[in-house]
Amino acid sequence: MGRGRQKAKHTKIARELKYDTYNVNYSALERELGHQSNDEYIDKWADEYNDEDEDETSPVSSSQA
């Protein structure tokens, strides 16, 4: 594809994106993404690992005590 054709294609796509109005169904998007507005953030990895501060086997924490 020549540069002229490529540029024309990009221009056409840019105009479509700029001037076309898209109807977005935000409630359907919210359901699809699984967003629950009433729940607070829950860290699902919080119980998997100890924090560095709380790790009792660490030589750094035992030498500071």
mmCIF file of the N, C-alpha and C atoms, coordinates in Angstrom:
data_MODEL
# 
_entry.id   MODEL 
# 
loop_
_atom_site.group_PDB 
_atom_site.id 
_atom_site.type_symbol 
_atom_site.label_atom_id 
_atom_site.label_alt_id 
_atom_site.label_comp_id 
_atom_site.label_asym_id 
_atom_site.label_entity_id 
_atom_site.label_seq_id 
_atom_site.pdbx_PDB_ins_code 
_atom_site.Cartn_x 
_atom_site.Cartn_y 
_atom_site.Cartn_z 
_atom_site.occupancy 
_atom_site.B_iso_or_equiv 
_atom_site.pdbx_formal_charge 
_atom_site.auth_seq_id 
_atom_site.auth_comp_id 
_atom_site.auth_asym_id 
_atom_site.auth_atom_id 
_atom_site.pdbx_PDB_model_num 
ATOM 1   N N  . MET A 1 1  ? 0.863   -1.170  0.000  1.00 0.00 ? 1  MET A N  1 
ATOM 2   C CA . MET A 1 1  ? 0.000   0.000   0.000  1.00 0.00 ? 1  MET A CA 1 
ATOM 3   C C  . MET A 1 1  ? 0.909   1.233   0.000  1.00 0.00 ? 1  MET A C  1 
ATOM 4   N N  . GLY A 1 2  ? 0.619   2.155   -0.893 1.00 0.00 ? 2  GLY A N  1 
ATOM 5   C CA . GLY A 1 2  ? 1.422   3.370   -0.977 1.00 0.00 ? 2  GLY A CA 1 
ATOM 6   C C  . GLY A 1 2  ? 1.144   4.320   0.165  1.00 0.00 ? 2  GLY A C  1 
ATOM 7   N N  . ARG A 1 3  ? 2.004   5.285   0.338  1.00 0.00 ? 3  ARG A N  1 
ATOM 8   C CA . ARG A 1 3  ? 1.866   6.248   1.440  1.00 0.00 ? 3  ARG A CA 1 
ATOM 9   C C  . ARG A 1 3  ? 0.594   7.071   1.306  1.00 0.00 ? 3  ARG A C  1 
ATOM 10  N N  . GLY A 1 4  ? 0.201   7.410   0.071  1.00 0.00 ? 4  GLY A N  1 
ATOM 11  C CA . GLY A 1 4  ? -1.026  8.188   -0.134 1.00 0.00 ? 4  GLY A CA 1 
ATOM 12  C C  . GLY A 1 4  ? -2.265  7.445   0.314  1.00 0.00 ? 4  GLY A C  1 
ATOM 13  N N  . ARG A 1 5  ? -2.343  6.175   -0.029 1.00 0.00 ? 5  ARG A N  1 
ATOM 14  C CA . ARG A 1 5  ? -3.485  5.357   0.394  1.00 0.00 ? 5  ARG A CA 1 
ATOM 15  C C  . ARG A 1 5  ? -3.507  5.191   1.910  1.00 0.00 ? 5  ARG A C  1 
ATOM 16  N N  . GLN A 1 6  ? -2.350  4.955   2.465  1.00 0.00 ? 6  GLN A N  1 
ATOM 17  C CA . GLN A 1 6  ? -2.244  4.746   3.907  1.00 0.00 ? 6  GLN A CA 1 
ATOM 18  C C  . GLN A 1 6  ? -2.671  6.003   4.652  1.00 0.00 ? 6  GLN A C  1 
ATOM 19  N N  . LYS A 1 7  ? -2.220  7.156   4.177  1.00 0.00 ? 7  LYS A N  1 
ATOM 20  C CA . LYS A 1 7  ? -2.574  8.424   4.818  1.00 0.00 ? 7  LYS A CA 1 
ATOM 21  C C  . LYS A 1 7  ? -4.072  8.681   4.712  1.00 0.00 ? 7  LYS A C  1 
ATOM 22  N N  . ALA A 1 8  ? -4.652  8.376   3.546  1.00 0.00 ? 8  ALA A N  1 
ATOM 23  C CA . ALA A 1 8  ? -6.086  8.564   3.349  1.00 0.00 ? 8  ALA A CA 1 
ATOM 24  C C  . ALA A 1 8  ? -6.889  7.663   4.288  1.00 0.00 ? 8  ALA A C  1 
ATOM 25  N N  . LYS A 1 9  ? -6.414  6.443   4.474  1.00 0.00 ? 9  LYS A N  1 
ATOM 26  C CA . LYS A 1 9  ? -7.099  5.509   5.361  1.00 0.00 ? 9  LYS A CA 1 
ATOM 27  C C  . LYS A 1 9  ? -7.043  6.002   6.810  1.00 0.00 ? 9  LYS A C  1 
ATOM 28  N N  . HIS A 1 10 ? -5.884  6.477   7.231  1.00 0.00 ? 10 HIS A N  1 
ATOM 29  C CA . HIS A 1 10 ? -5.742  6.999   8.588  1.00 0.00 ? 10 HIS A CA 1 
ATOM 30  C C  . HIS A 1 10 ? -6.600  8.241   8.788  1.00 0.00 ? 10 HIS A C  1 
ATOM 31  N N  . THR A 1 11 ? -6.660  9.093   7.758  1.00 0.00 ? 11 THR A N  1 
ATOM 32  C CA . THR A 1 11 ? -7.489  10.300  7.837  1.00 0.00 ? 11 THR A CA 1 
ATOM 33  C C  . THR A 1 11 ? -8.960  9.919   7.976  1.00 0.00 ? 11 THR A C  1 
ATOM 34  N N  . LYS A 1 12 ? -9.391  8.935   7.208  1.00 0.00 ? 12 LYS A N  1 
ATOM 35  C CA . LYS A 1 12 ? -10.781 8.473   7.264  1.00 0.00 ? 12 LYS A CA 1 
ATOM 36  C C  . LYS A 1 12 ? -11.123 7.943   8.666  1.00 0.00 ? 12 LYS A C  1 
ATOM 37  N N  . ILE A 1 13 ? -10.240 7.140   9.216  1.00 0.00 ? 13 ILE A N  1 
ATOM 38  C CA . ILE A 1 13 ? -10.473 6.576   10.547 1.00 0.00 ? 13 ILE A CA 1 
ATOM 39  C C  . ILE A 1 13 ? -10.479 7.673   11.602 1.00 0.00 ? 13 ILE A C  1 
ATOM 40  N N  . ALA A 1 14 ? -9.567  8.635   11.468 1.00 0.00 ? 14 ALA A N  1 
ATOM 41  C CA . ALA A 1 14 ? -9.515  9.739   12.427 1.00 0.00 ? 14 ALA A CA 1 
ATOM 42  C C  . ALA A 1 14 ? -10.791 10.559  12.384 1.00 0.00 ? 14 ALA A C  1 
ATOM 43  N N  . ARG A 1 15 ? -11.324 10.812  11.182 1.00 0.00 ? 15 ARG A N  1 
ATOM 44  C CA . ARG A 1 15 ? -12.588 11.558  11.064 1.00 0.00 ? 15 ARG A CA 1 
ATOM 45  C C  . ARG A 1 15 ? -13.741 10.793  11.683 1.00 0.00 ? 15 ARG A C  1 
ATOM 46  N N  . GLU A 1 16 ? -13.773 9.478   11.466 1.00 0.00 ? 16 GLU A N  1 
ATOM 47  C CA . GLU A 1 16 ? -14.841 8.666   12.064 1.00 0.00 ? 16 GLU A CA 1 
ATOM 48  C C  . GLU A 1 16 ? -14.794 8.739   13.582 1.00 0.00 ? 16 GLU A C  1 
ATOM 49  N N  . LEU A 1 17 ? -13.604 8.642   14.136 1.00 0.00 ? 17 LEU A N  1 
ATOM 50  C CA . LEU A 1 17 ? -13.471 8.697   15.586 1.00 0.00 ? 17 LEU A CA 1 
ATOM 51  C C  . LEU A 1 17 ? -13.825 10.070  16.140 1.00 0.00 ? 17 LEU A C  1 
ATOM 52  N N  . LYS A 1 18 ? -13.513 11.108  15.374 1.00 0.00 ? 18 LYS A N  1 
ATOM 53  C CA . LYS A 1 18 ? -13.742 12.468  15.851 1.00 0.00 ? 18 LYS A CA 1 
ATOM 54  C C  . LYS A 1 18 ? -15.212 12.862  15.780 1.00 0.00 ? 18 LYS A C  1 
ATOM 55  N N  . TYR A 1 19 ? -15.888 12.520  14.701 1.00 0.00 ? 19 TYR A N  1 
ATOM 56  C CA . TYR A 1 19 ? -17.223 13.051  14.463 1.00 0.00 ? 19 TYR A CA 1 
ATOM 57  C C  . TYR A 1 19 ? -18.355 12.085  14.751 1.00 0.00 ? 19 TYR A C  1 
ATOM 58  N N  . ASP A 1 20 ? -18.108 10.806  14.781 1.00 0.00 ? 20 ASP A N  1 
ATOM 59  C CA . ASP A 1 20 ? -19.187 9.866   15.074 1.00 0.00 ? 20 ASP A CA 1 
ATOM 60  C C  . ASP A 1 20 ? -19.503 9.890   16.559 1.00 0.00 ? 20 ASP A C  1 
ATOM 61  N N  . THR A 1 21 ? -20.768 9.780   16.870 1.00 0.00 ? 21 THR A N  1 
ATOM 62  C CA . THR A 1 21 ? -21.169 9.709   18.274 1.00 0.00 ? 21 THR A CA 1 
ATOM 63  C C  . THR A 1 21 ? -21.447 8.247   18.594 1.00 0.00 ? 21 THR A C  1 
ATOM 64  N N  . TYR A 1 22 ? -20.859 7.803   19.649 1.00 0.00 ? 22 TYR A N  1 
ATOM 65  C CA . TYR A 1 22 ? -21.032 6.428   20.062 1.00 0.00 ? 22 TYR A CA 1 
ATOM 66  C C  . TYR A 1 22 ? -21.926 6.396   21.286 1.00 0.00 ? 22 TYR A C  1 
ATOM 67  N N  . ASN A 1 23 ? -22.890 5.497   21.254 1.00 0.00 ? 23 ASN A N  1 
ATOM 68  C CA . ASN A 1 23 ? -23.772 5.324   22.395 1.00 0.00 ? 23 ASN A CA 1 
ATOM 69  C C  . ASN A 1 23 ? -23.195 4.222   23.267 1.00 0.00 ? 23 ASN A C  1 
ATOM 70  N N  . VAL A 1 24 ? -22.778 4.601   24.450 1.00 0.00 ? 24 VAL A N  1 
ATOM 71  C CA . VAL A 1 24 ? -22.157 3.650   25.361 1.00 0.00 ? 24 VAL A CA 1 
ATOM 72  C C  . VAL A 1 24 ? -23.147 3.327   26.462 1.00 0.00 ? 24 VAL A C  1 
ATOM 73  N N  . ASN A 1 25 ? -23.373 2.070   26.665 1.00 0.00 ? 25 ASN A N  1 
ATOM 74  C CA . ASN A 1 25 ? -24.239 1.621   27.744 1.00 0.00 ? 25 ASN A CA 1 
ATOM 75  C C  . ASN A 1 25 ? -23.353 1.384   28.968 1.00 0.00 ? 25 ASN A C  1 
ATOM 76  N N  . TYR A 1 26 ? -23.264 2.409   29.817 1.00 0.00 ? 26 TYR A N  1 
ATOM 77  C CA . TYR A 1 26 ? -22.340 2.341   30.953 1.00 0.00 ? 26 TYR A CA 1 
ATOM 78  C C  . TYR A 1 26 ? -22.772 1.318   31.998 1.00 0.00 ? 26 TYR A C  1 
ATOM 79  N N  . SER A 1 27 ? -24.059 1.110   32.163 1.00 0.00 ? 27 SER A N  1 
ATOM 80  C CA . SER A 1 27 ? -24.492 0.122   33.153 1.00 0.00 ? 27 SER A CA 1 
ATOM 81  C C  . SER A 1 27 ? -24.119 -1.293  32.702 1.00 0.00 ? 27 SER A C  1 
ATOM 82  N N  . ALA A 1 28 ? -24.226 -1.574  31.401 1.00 0.00 ? 28 ALA A N  1 
ATOM 83  C CA . ALA A 1 28 ? -23.815 -2.886  30.907 1.00 0.00 ? 28 ALA A CA 1 
ATOM 84  C C  . ALA A 1 28 ? -22.304 -3.052  31.018 1.00 0.00 ? 28 ALA A C  1 
ATOM 85  N N  . LEU A 1 29 ? -21.571 -1.989  30.748 1.00 0.00 ? 29 LEU A N  1 
ATOM 86  C CA . LEU A 1 29 ? -20.117 -2.036  30.881 1.00 0.00 ? 29 LEU A CA 1 
ATOM 87  C C  . LEU A 1 29 ? -19.714 -2.275  32.331 1.00 0.00 ? 29 LEU A C  1 
ATOM 88  N N  . GLU A 1 30 ? -20.416 -1.630  33.243 1.00 0.00 ? 30 GLU A N  1 
ATOM 89  C CA . GLU A 1 30 ? -20.134 -1.805  34.666 1.00 0.00 ? 30 GLU A CA 1 
ATOM 90  C C  . GLU A 1 30 ? -20.395 -3.242  35.106 1.00 0.00 ? 30 GLU A C  1 
ATOM 91  N N  . ARG A 1 31 ? -21.493 -3.820  34.618 1.00 0.00 ? 31 ARG A N  1 
ATOM 92  C CA . ARG A 1 31 ? -21.793 -5.218  34.956 1.00 0.00 ? 31 ARG A CA 1 
ATOM 93  C C  . ARG A 1 31 ? -20.749 -6.151  34.371 1.00 0.00 ? 31 ARG A C  1 
ATOM 94  N N  . GLU A 1 32 ? -20.317 -5.877  33.144 1.00 0.00 ? 32 GLU A N  1 
ATOM 95  C CA . GLU A 1 32 ? -19.341 -6.737  32.495 1.00 0.00 ? 32 GLU A CA 1 
ATOM 96  C C  . GLU A 1 32 ? -17.997 -6.707  33.201 1.00 0.00 ? 32 GLU A C  1 
ATOM 97  N N  . LEU A 1 33 ? -17.613 -5.546  33.696 1.00 0.00 ? 33 LEU A N  1 
ATOM 98  C CA . LEU A 1 33 ? -16.342 -5.431  34.395 1.00 0.00 ? 33 LEU A CA 1 
ATOM 99  C C  . LEU A 1 33 ? -16.421 -5.920  35.825 1.00 0.00 ? 33 LEU A C  1 
ATOM 100 N N  . GLY A 1 34 ? -17.621 -6.156  36.326 1.00 0.00 ? 34 GLY A N  1 
ATOM 101 C CA . GLY A 1 34 ? -17.779 -6.696  37.656 1.00 0.00 ? 34 GLY A CA 1 
ATOM 102 C C  . GLY A 1 34 ? -17.626 -5.680  38.756 1.00 0.00 ? 34 GLY A C  1 
ATOM 103 N N  . HIS A 1 35 ? -17.856 -4.423  38.464 1.00 0.00 ? 35 HIS A N  1 
ATOM 104 C CA . HIS A 1 35 ? -17.726 -3.370  39.468 1.00 0.00 ? 35 HIS A CA 1 
ATOM 105 C C  . HIS A 1 35 ? -18.944 -3.378  40.381 1.00 0.00 ? 35 HIS A C  1 
ATOM 106 N N  . GLN A 1 36 ? -18.695 -3.419  41.667 1.00 0.00 ? 36 GLN A N  1 
ATOM 107 C CA . GLN A 1 36 ? -19.766 -3.364  42.650 1.00 0.00 ? 36 GLN A CA 1 
ATOM 108 C C  . GLN A 1 36 ? -19.573 -2.103  43.458 1.00 0.00 ? 36 GLN A C  1 
ATOM 109 N N  . SER A 1 37 ? -20.476 -1.156  43.313 1.00 0.00 ? 37 SER A N  1 
ATOM 110 C CA . SER A 1 37 ? -20.287 0.169   43.894 1.00 0.00 ? 37 SER A CA 1 
ATOM 111 C C  . SER A 1 37 ? -20.418 0.197   45.420 1.00 0.00 ? 37 SER A C  1 
ATOM 112 N N  . ASN A 1 38 ? -21.102 -0.754  46.021 1.00 0.00 ? 38 ASN A N  1 
ATOM 113 C CA . ASN A 1 38 ? -21.336 -0.714  47.470 1.00 0.00 ? 38 ASN A CA 1 
ATOM 114 C C  . ASN A 1 38 ? -20.199 -1.348  48.275 1.00 0.00 ? 38 ASN A C  1 
ATOM 115 N N  . ASP A 1 39 ? -19.388 -2.179  47.654 1.00 0.00 ? 39 ASP A N  1 
ATOM 116 C CA . ASP A 1 39 ? -18.325 -2.869  48.379 1.00 0.00 ? 39 ASP A CA 1 
ATOM 117 C C  . ASP A 1 39 ? -17.077 -2.002  48.472 1.00 0.00 ? 39 ASP A C  1 
ATOM 118 N N  . GLU A 1 40 ? -16.415 -2.107  49.608 1.00 0.00 ? 40 GLU A N  1 
ATOM 119 C CA . GLU A 1 40 ? -15.130 -1.436  49.763 1.00 0.00 ? 40 GLU A CA 1 
ATOM 120 C C  . GLU A 1 40 ? -14.055 -2.298  49.125 1.00 0.00 ? 40 GLU A C  1 
ATOM 121 N N  . TYR A 1 41 ? -12.893 -1.708  48.923 1.00 0.00 ? 41 TYR A N  1 
ATOM 122 C CA . TYR A 1 41 ? -11.783 -2.456  48.329 1.00 0.00 ? 41 TYR A CA 1 
ATOM 123 C C  . TYR A 1 41 ? -11.359 -3.577  49.270 1.00 0.00 ? 41 TYR A C  1 
ATOM 124 N N  . ILE A 1 42 ? -11.255 -4.771  48.719 1.00 0.00 ? 42 ILE A N  1 
ATOM 125 C CA . ILE A 1 42 ? -10.810 -5.928  49.492 1.00 0.00 ? 42 ILE A CA 1 
ATOM 126 C C  . ILE A 1 42 ? -9.543  -6.452  48.839 1.00 0.00 ? 42 ILE A C  1 
ATOM 127 N N  . ASP A 1 43 ? -8.467  -6.514  49.607 1.00 0.00 ? 43 ASP A N  1 
ATOM 128 C CA . ASP A 1 43 ? -7.208  -7.013  49.087 1.00 0.00 ? 43 ASP A CA 1 
ATOM 129 C C  . ASP A 1 43 ? -7.229  -8.533  49.147 1.00 0.00 ? 43 ASP A C  1 
ATOM 130 N N  . LYS A 1 44 ? -7.362  -9.166  47.982 1.00 0.00 ? 44 LYS A N  1 
ATOM 131 C CA . LYS A 1 44 ? -7.483  -10.621 47.974 1.00 0.00 ? 44 LYS A CA 1 
ATOM 132 C C  . LYS A 1 44 ? -6.166  -11.323 48.267 1.00 0.00 ? 44 LYS A C  1 
ATOM 133 N N  . TRP A 1 45 ? -5.051  -10.605 48.236 1.00 0.00 ? 45 TRP A N  1 
ATOM 134 C CA . TRP A 1 45 ? -3.748  -11.201 48.493 1.00 0.00 ? 45 TRP A CA 1 
ATOM 135 C C  . TRP A 1 45 ? -3.244  -10.886 49.909 1.00 0.00 ? 45 TRP A C  1 
ATOM 136 N N  . ALA A 1 46 ? -4.027  -10.211 50.720 1.00 0.00 ? 46 ALA A N  1 
ATOM 137 C CA . ALA A 1 46 ? -3.568  -9.768  52.030 1.00 0.00 ? 46 ALA A CA 1 
ATOM 138 C C  . ALA A 1 46 ? -3.185  -10.937 52.943 1.00 0.00 ? 46 ALA A C  1 
ATOM 139 N N  . ASP A 1 47 ? -3.922  -12.036 52.884 1.00 0.00 ? 47 ASP A N  1 
ATOM 140 C CA . ASP A 1 47 ? -3.646  -13.159 53.775 1.00 0.00 ? 47 ASP A CA 1 
ATOM 141 C C  . ASP A 1 47 ? -2.618  -14.128 53.211 1.00 0.00 ? 47 ASP A C  1 
ATOM 142 N N  . GLU A 1 48 ? -2.233  -13.970 51.976 1.00 0.00 ? 48 GLU A N  1 
ATOM 143 C CA . GLU A 1 48 ? -1.297  -14.888 51.342 1.00 0.00 ? 48 GLU A CA 1 
ATOM 144 C C  . GLU A 1 48 ? 0.136   -14.726 51.854 1.00 0.00 ? 48 GLU A C  1 
ATOM 145 N N  . TYR A 1 49 ? 0.544   -13.485 52.082 1.00 0.00 ? 49 TYR A N  1 
ATOM 146 C CA . TYR A 1 49 ? 1.944   -13.224 52.428 1.00 0.00 ? 49 TYR A CA 1 
ATOM 147 C C  . TYR A 1 49 ? 2.029   -12.340 53.653 1.00 0.00 ? 49 TYR A C  1 
ATOM 148 N N  . ASN A 1 50 ? 3.097   -12.521 54.426 1.00 0.00 ? 50 ASN A N  1 
ATOM 149 C CA . ASN A 1 50 ? 3.359   -11.654 55.565 1.00 0.00 ? 50 ASN A CA 1 
ATOM 150 C C  . ASN A 1 50 ? 3.986   -10.362 55.072 1.00 0.00 ? 50 ASN A C  1 
ATOM 151 N N  . ASP A 1 51 ? 3.713   -9.295  55.783 1.00 0.00 ? 51 ASP A N  1 
ATOM 152 C CA . ASP A 1 51 ? 4.399   -8.044  55.475 1.00 0.00 ? 51 ASP A CA 1 
ATOM 153 C C  . ASP A 1 51 ? 5.844   -8.169  55.933 1.00 0.00 ? 51 ASP A C  1 
ATOM 154 N N  . GLU A 1 52 ? 6.721   -7.365  55.376 1.00 0.00 ? 52 GLU A N  1 
ATOM 155 C CA . GLU A 1 52 ? 8.128   -7.424  55.766 1.00 0.00 ? 52 GLU A CA 1 
ATOM 156 C C  . GLU A 1 52 ? 8.305   -7.029  57.229 1.00 0.00 ? 52 GLU A C  1 
ATOM 157 N N  . ASP A 1 53 ? 7.466   -6.113  57.717 1.00 0.00 ? 53 ASP A N  1 
ATOM 158 C CA . ASP A 1 53 ? 7.564   -5.665  59.100 1.00 0.00 ? 53 ASP A CA 1 
ATOM 159 C C  . ASP A 1 53 ? 7.196   -6.783  60.078 1.00 0.00 ? 53 ASP A C  1 
ATOM 160 N N  . GLU A 1 54 ? 6.269   -7.640  59.675 1.00 0.00 ? 54 GLU A N  1 
ATOM 161 C CA . GLU A 1 54 ? 5.738   -8.640  60.587 1.00 0.00 ? 54 GLU A CA 1 
ATOM 162 C C  . GLU A 1 54 ? 6.418   -9.996  60.468 1.00 0.00 ? 54 GLU A C  1 
ATOM 163 N N  . ASP A 1 55 ? 7.367   -10.139 59.567 1.00 0.00 ? 55 ASP A N  1 
ATOM 164 C CA . ASP A 1 55 ? 8.023   -11.417 59.345 1.00 0.00 ? 55 ASP A CA 1 
ATOM 165 C C  . ASP A 1 55 ? 8.995   -11.693 60.501 1.00 0.00 ? 55 ASP A C  1 
ATOM 166 N N  . GLU A 1 56 ? 8.680   -12.697 61.328 1.00 0.00 ? 56 GLU A N  1 
ATOM 167 C CA . GLU A 1 56 ? 9.480   -12.977 62.516 1.00 0.00 ? 56 GLU A CA 1 
ATOM 168 C C  . GLU A 1 56 ? 10.757  -13.738 62.188 1.00 0.00 ? 56 GLU A C  1 
ATOM 169 N N  . THR A 1 57 ? 10.842  -14.366 61.020 1.00 0.00 ? 57 THR A N  1 
ATOM 170 C CA . THR A 1 57 ? 12.032  -15.136 60.679 1.00 0.00 ? 57 THR A CA 1 
ATOM 171 C C  . THR A 1 57 ? 13.095  -14.283 60.005 1.00 0.00 ? 57 THR A C  1 
ATOM 172 N N  . SER A 1 58 ? 12.776  -13.046 59.742 1.00 0.00 ? 58 SER A N  1 
ATOM 173 C CA . SER A 1 58 ? 13.733  -12.164 59.066 1.00 0.00 ? 58 SER A CA 1 
ATOM 174 C C  . SER A 1 58 ? 14.843  -11.757 60.008 1.00 0.00 ? 58 SER A C  1 
ATOM 175 N N  . PRO A 1 59 ? 16.113  -11.812 59.597 1.00 0.00 ? 59 PRO A N  1 
ATOM 176 C CA . PRO A 1 59 ? 17.210  -11.427 60.464 1.00 0.00 ? 59 PRO A CA 1 
ATOM 177 C C  . PRO A 1 59 ? 17.198  -9.925  60.767 1.00 0.00 ? 59 PRO A C  1 
ATOM 178 N N  . VAL A 1 60 ? 16.628  -9.125  59.910 1.00 0.00 ? 60 VAL A N  1 
ATOM 179 C CA . VAL A 1 60 ? 16.573  -7.683  60.129 1.00 0.00 ? 60 VAL A CA 1 
ATOM 180 C C  . VAL A 1 60 ? 15.648  -7.371  61.301 1.00 0.00 ? 60 VAL A C  1 
ATOM 181 N N  . SER A 1 61 ? 14.477  -8.020  61.340 1.00 0.00 ? 61 SER A N  1 
ATOM 182 C CA . SER A 1 61 ? 13.537  -7.721  62.416 1.00 0.00 ? 61 SER A CA 1 
ATOM 183 C C  . SER A 1 61 ? 14.042  -8.226  63.765 1.00 0.00 ? 61 SER A C  1 
ATOM 184 N N  . SER A 1 62 ? 14.777  -9.355  63.790 1.00 0.00 ? 62 SER A N  1 
ATOM 185 C CA . SER A 1 62 ? 15.267  -9.875  65.068 1.00 0.00 ? 62 SER A CA 1 
ATOM 186 C C  . SER A 1 62 ? 16.458  -9.071  65.588 1.00 0.00 ? 62 SER A C  1 
ATOM 187 N N  . SER A 1 63 ? 17.262  -8.493  64.694 1.00 0.00 ? 63 SER A N  1 
ATOM 188 C CA . SER A 1 63 ? 18.403  -7.724  65.145 1.00 0.00 ? 63 SER A CA 1 
ATOM 189 C C  . SER A 1 63 ? 17.989  -6.327  65.637 1.00 0.00 ? 63 SER A C  1 
ATOM 190 N N  . GLN A 1 64 ? 16.831  -5.830  65.163 1.00 0.00 ? 64 GLN A N  1 
ATOM 191 C CA . GLN A 1 64 ? 16.364  -4.521  65.584 1.00 0.00 ? 64 GLN A CA 1 
ATOM 192 C C  . GLN A 1 64 ? 15.629  -4.589  66.910 1.00 0.00 ? 64 GLN A C  1 
ATOM 193 N N  . ALA A 1 65 ? 15.171  -5.753  67.318 1.00 0.00 ? 65 ALA A N  1 
ATOM 194 C CA . ALA A 1 65 ? 14.370  -5.870  68.531 1.00 0.00 ? 65 ALA A CA 1 
ATOM 195 C C  . ALA A 1 65 ? 15.155  -5.789  69.774 1.00 0.00 ? 65 ALA A C  1 
# 
